[in-house]
Amino acid sequence: MAMTLYDEGHTVAGWTGVAVATVGTTVTGLGVCAGAGVLVGGGLVIVVVAALVTWGLHLAGWGKPPGVRPRAEWGMRVRDTAARAGHPGCLGCRLAGRKAAGRSALSVAAPTVVGDGTGMEEHRAALVGGAAGVDVGRGAS
């Protein structure tokens, strides 16, 4: 099984959002089964709260930006210090009015595979152009 450099959703924001959304969908389902409109409405409100909680935690640094990250940033307890400035290509940051200035996401598909001696492979993307701090996006741009 090959390991990927994408670590989407393995965050405090992601897991908290999923937990709250699970409660919301459970309440909604119970409301549908019981024929209780109040439970259906309440469950849907909880699902909306889940999205807002996830967004708030992401903006507070407990989520991670989309794209490739170094292995040292994969842990759930690693807080993202760049969240305040915004992440390139991040819908949540754009909705909050945060823009990562001076960054572009120009990349090409991964031409190299590097092994670290543990049997895991790292697929690396090559950067083409862009300023310092360029974000490595998924695949060819």
C-alpha positions in Angstrom: 0.0 0.0 0.0 1.6 3.3 -1.1 1.5 6.3 1.2 0.5 9.6 -0.3 1.6 13.1 0.6 -2.0 14.2 0.8 -3.3 14.1 4.4 -6.7 15.6 3.9 -9.1 15.6 6.8 -6.8 14.1 9.4 -7.2 17.1 11.7 -8.9 18.3 14.8 -11.2 20.4 12.6 -12.0 17.4 10.3 -12.7 14.9 13.1 -14.7 17.4 15.1 -16.8 18.3 12.1 -17.5 14.7 11.2 -18.5 13.9 14.8 -20.9 16.8 15.0 -22.3 16.0 11.5 -22.8 12.4 12.5 -24.9 13.5 15.5 -26.9 15.8 13.1 -27.6 13.1 10.6 -28.5 10.7 13.3 -31.1 13.1 14.7 -32.4 13.8 11.2 -32.7 10.1 10.6 -34.6 9.5 13.8 -36.9 12.4 12.9 -37.6 10.9 9.5 -38.3 7.4 11.1 -40.5 8.9 13.9 -42.3 11.4 11.5 -41.2 14.3 13.7 -40.5 17.4 11.8 -38.9 19.0 14.8 -36.3 16.3 15.0 -35.6 16.6 11.2 -35.2 20.4 11.4 -33.1 20.1 14.6 -30.8 17.5 12.9 -30.4 19.7 9.9 -29.5 22.6 12.1 -26.8 20.5 13.8 -25.4 19.6 10.4 -25.1 23.3 9.5 -23.4 23.8 12.9 -20.9 21.1 12.1 -19.9 22.9 8.9 -19.5 26.2 10.9 -17.5 24.5 13.6 -15.2 22.8 11.1 -14.7 26.1 9.3 -14.0 28.0 12.5 -11.4 25.4 13.6 -9.7 25.5 10.2 -9.4 29.3 10.4 -8.0 28.9 13.9 -5.2 26.7 12.6 -6.6 23.3 13.6 -7.3 22.3 10.0 -4.7 21.9 7.2 -4.5 23.5 3.8 -5.2 21.5 0.7 -2.3 20.0 -1.2 1.1 18.5 -0.3 2.6 18.9 3.1 5.8 17.7 4.7 5.6 14.5 6.7 6.3 16.5 9.9 2.9 18.4 9.5 0.8 15.2 9.2 0.0 14.8 12.9 -3.4 15.9 14.2 -1.8 17.8 17.0 0.2 20.0 14.6 -1.3 23.4 14.4 -1.1 25.3 11.1 0.5 28.6 11.7 -0.1 29.8 8.2 -3.9 29.7 8.6 -4.1 33.3 9.7 -2.7 34.5 6.3 -4.9 32.1 4.3 -4.1 29.1 2.2 -3.9 29.3 -1.6 -6.7 27.4 -3.3 -8.7 27.1 0.0 -12.4 27.8 -0.3 -12.7 28.2 3.5 -10.0 30.9 3.6 -11.5 32.7 0.6 -14.9 32.8 2.2 -13.3 34.3 5.3 -11.6 37.0 3.2 -8.1 35.5 3.7 -5.9 35.5 0.7 -2.4 34.1 0.6 -0.6 37.0 -1.1 2.4 36.4 -3.4 1.7 32.7 -3.8 0.7 30.8 -6.9 -0.2 27.1 -7.4 1.7 26.3 -10.5 3.0 22.7 -10.7 3.4 19.7 -12.9 2.7 16.0 -12.2 5.1 14.2 -10.0 8.2 13.1 -12.0 10.2 11.5 -9.2 9.6 8.8 -6.6 11.9 8.9 -3.5 12.2 6.0 -1.0 13.1 6.6 2.6 14.3 3.1 3.4 11.1 2.0 5.2 9.3 0.7 2.1 7.2 3.9 1.9 7.4 6.0 -1.2 7.2 9.7 -1.6 5.9 11.1 -4.8 7.2 14.6 -5.3 5.9 17.3 -7.7 8.2 19.6 -9.6 7.6 23.4 -9.4 7.4 25.5 -12.5 7.7 29.3 -12.0 6.0 31.1 -9.2 7.3 33.1 -6.3 9.0 32.0 -3.0 6.6 29.9 -1.0 4.8 28.5 -4.0 2.1 26.0 -3.2 2.4 22.7 -4.9 -1.0 21.8 -6.3 -2.4 18.4 -7.4 -1.2 17.4 -10.8 -0.6 19.6 -13.9 -2.0 23.1 -13.9 
